[in-house]
């Protein structure tokens, strides 16, 4: 078997990743089935969605998480 050569390369940064905060509403119905909407940066939208889903279930929560985004940070 031939040895594999490891070459050092000076990398240049192509994109400057930055953090964005996402919110996602998750609820469980009376049968334990989970429903979730798409994560968005719009917290008010998720709060409105959670309020409307709360009319159908007592198990509603909004999750907040940060991710790296190559296209810019929080607005």
Order of alpha helices (4+ residues) and beta strands (2+ residues): beta-beta-alpha-beta
